[in-house]
Amino acid sequence: MQTIVFIGCYKSGTSREALRIANEMGYFTVLFTDRTKYLEQREEFYDVHQMIYKADLLNKESLLQHIQELMIQGKQVKACLSLIDPFVSMAATLSEELGLVSLSKDALYKMENKTRFRKELNELPCTPFFTIFEQGNSIEQFTKRIKEYLPLVLKLPESNGSKDVLLAKNSSELTKGLTYLNKRNGKFPILIEEYIEGPQYLVEVLAYKSKVTIVAVLEQEIIPKKRFIVTGYHFPAQLSSNYYTDLEDVVFNIVSKLGLTNGSCHLELRLSKGIWKLIEINPRISGGAMNQIILHGTGINLIRETIKLNLGLEPSLEKIISQYVYTHYVTVEKSGILQKVTGKNRAKGHSGVQEVFIKPKKGSILTPPLSMGDRYAYILATSTTQENAKEIAINAAKEIQFVLRPFFKGESKPVIGMLYSRKDPSIVKKAFAYATVAKMENIDFYYFTYGSVDVEKGKIYGWVHEKGNWILEQRDFPDVIINNSSPKNRNQSYIKKKLKEKCIFTSSPVGTKMKVYKKIVSGKIFSDFVLPSRILKNSNEVLSFFKTNKRLVIKPISGSRGRGIVFVEKLPNDRFRVMNGRDVITLSMEDFISYIEVLIASSSYLVQRYIECKTKAGLPYDFRLHVQKNRLGEWENTLIYPRISGNNKLVSNVSSGGYRGELIPFLKEEFGNQYVNMQRYLEYFSLSFTKHFESLYENDFDELGIDIGIDENDKLWIYEVNWRPGSKHREFEVAKKLIPYAVFLANNDK
């Protein structure tokens, strides 16, 4: 069974189209995806014969092992490729190691990061002025140093689709832009480039055995605002013969300098004062409607030819037709929740319209464009002239109407309440953070406890933060409750039940450690990442664990913050070393059995294998993966950081005496040249596991804290999943996502 393996894809665009085309070419298609949602929507992927979930699509050894297993099953893997930026060079590496086609993987790798290709091409005349803002530098001093080069463009090195690309016209905008990008992704440097005036063009390139072919050149139309959103594509671009010759020379020089002899890429360049300047380069065909534009304009199916290149076959790039194409993308001017889309069939009825594509479904949140992903439809039209093709597409696009429901009814705003156990909000740091962010978002917020709720009257005595003080007011029930406190008695449980009848709760507890363990095991996908656990009923169960393990961990089933955890090591001559906090004792078999019986008589415990996770200096550590939902209801990484034991204890919780490290310096110290791969692994695992974990529960969560360790074989293990992870000194970072998510819940419930 001849098979093509794809690493990652989106639900639409060229990466998805590639699966369909490979299917049409008669190949068995295998998709490795890091999106658990795709597994839930499996029936929508009719063009995928086999879908395999992998939390980390950058784990080469794991991918290689799975592909080799496919081959053992009888699948003749003929190609391994990706049309998604982070995975293009990885797919090329896998292809080479599997003995398949050898692509220019080093060149593809350089193109996947904006700072890498800028440094590589620094000496070429097409490279504009650029500099790099390194994390830890002073934004104020950096702004003073480069303000003479304004206007400037700010970019995150590994973003795509115009995400996180900002225009700074003055020093104030430069400072704000650096601050925003620094907070948004403080792990990477920020690339700052000279802003180039002039029309922008996109060039599609295919290289086969050192023969480089410019397949298509298109002119782009860009929204003239702070974000660079392309809303129109002219094909072919109208260039004089001199400018086209110059463009060819520039493109060939770039491709040669990068070392691309086998592979594809697309470049974006601007023609400024008669000189070509490189804006972007990416190691794949452009996304969206690009393949269809080229197909309707030339008859070349660039995706099919790219697949052929990855199969080791010579691409056929001869143009068999020639006509003008214009593709117009549709955006929205106001935010809202999509109720319906009208006019699609009327748009299709316009003479010359070849394709109408609508992306969002009913219930989706639509916003004005901040990235290319915020383009919600396109109309592709052809004609005998460039002007006519554009006119047809623009007129047809006027038929498309997105019917949106406003977030708020009239002028009303959602009211958010924070339910907590302490009566005085002034001693609750997160309460101040929530109140401050709510004010910034123009949202009504108050703080309350179970004791301040009058169920019969439907009123709450809540604390409102005004002008630096907390003021007690009588309020109606809120629309959304950030529930930071579980009920402690029957009366509080009754109050919570009544509140849930009227209000939306942002989250719910995940349950005990044993419940979490059983959930993950039952879900299967991540069962290999959890430590075998069992409820400790008697000392014999501990002793039986020692048959296969020399060291064990005994944890309270309902414990938190590392309290009550006992570490046990079996010594020669039936002796046991027991560590509880800073106390270390050595016990005989008889005394150890008595110790365990006393322990389990006082509370419920579970027993697990001990994982050796230590720094090079010998200090125990783990990673906290703190994830939250954002204003669109989607999971994001808020914080990832190591927690290192600093007091000879084996627990690394900050609340138990450990200390919090900074991720990047720690990874560099512990993992050397592999620190970037480890960082990516943690980020992908964090989101992938969270989405899967939430699917195991009937209720949704707003944030989770996942504690993980990495053993001596670089195997990742899940220690715990926490419902309300601590955020000491990081309260505002948490609040900046939690408050907008609460608004999202209110809007989607109306």
Sequence and secondary structure as in RCSB ss.txt:
>XXXX:A:sequence
MQTIVFIGCYKSGTSREALRIANEMGYFTVLFTDRTKYLEQREEFYDVHQMIYKADLLNKESLLQHIQELMIQGK
QVKACLSLIDPFVSMAATLSEELGLVSLSKDALYKMENKTRFRKELNELPCTPFFTIFEQGNSIEQFTKRIKEYL
PLVLKLPESNGSKDVLLAKNSSELTKGLTYLNKRNGKFPILIEEYIEGPQYLVEVLAYKSKVTIVAVLEQEIIPK
KRFIVTGYHFPAQLSSNYYTDLEDVVFNIVSKLGLTNGSCHLELRLSKGIWKLIEINPRISGGAMNQIILHGTGI
NLIRETIKLNLGLEPSLEKIISQYVYTHYVTVEKSGILQKVTGKNRAKGHSGVQEVFIKPKKGSILTPPLSMGDR
YAYILATSTTQENAKEIAINAAKEIQFVLRPFFKGESKPVIGMLYSRKDPSIVKKAFAYATVAKMENIDFYYFTY
GSVDVEKGKIYGWVHEKGNWILEQRDFPDVIINNSSPKNRNQSYIKKKLKEKCIFTSSPVGTKMKVYKKIVSGKI
FSDFVLPSRILKNSNEVLSFFKTNKRLVIKPISGSRGRGIVFVEKLPNDRFRVMNGRDVITLSMEDFISYIEVLI
ASSSYLVQRYIECKTKAGLPYDFRLHVQKNRLGEWENTLIYPRISGNNKLVSNVSSGGYRGELIPFLKEEFGNQY
VNMQRYLEYFSLSFTKHFESLYENDFDELGIDIGIDENDKLWIYEVNWRPGSKHREFEVAKKLIPYAVFLANNDK
>XXXX:A:secstr
 EEEEEE   SSSHHHHHHHHHHHTT EEEEEES HHHHHTGGG TT SEEEE S TT HHHHHHHHHHHHHTT 
EEEEEE  SGGGHHHHHHHHHHTTS    HHHHHHHTSHHHHHHHTTTSTT   EEEE TTS HHHHHHHHGGG 
SEEEE TT  TTTTEEEE SHHHHHHHHHHHHHH TTS EEEEE   S EEEEEEEEETTEEEEEEEEEEEE SS
SS  EEEEEES    HHHHHHHHHHHHHHHHHHT SSEEEEEEEEEETTEEEEEEEESS  STTHHHHHHHHHS 
 HHHHHHHHHTT           EEEEEEE  SS EEEEEEE HHHHHTSTTEEEEEE   TT EE S SSGGG 
 EEEEEEESSHHHHHHHHHHHHTT EEEEE SSSTT   EEEEE S S GGG HHHHHHHHHHHHTT EEEEE G
GGEETTTTEEEEEEEETTEEEEEEEE  SEEEE     SHHHHHHHHHHHHHSEES      HHHHHHHHHHH T
TGGGB  EEEE SHHHHHHHTTT SEEEEEETT  TTTT EEEEEETTTEEEEEETTEEEEEEHHHHHHHHHHHH
HHS EEEEE    B TTS BEEEEEEEEE TTS EEEEEEEEEE  SS S   GGGT EE  HHHHHHHHHGGGH
HHHHHHHHHHHHHHHHHHHHTSSS  SEEEEEEEE TT  EEEEEEESS   TT HHHHHHHHHHHHHHHHHHH 
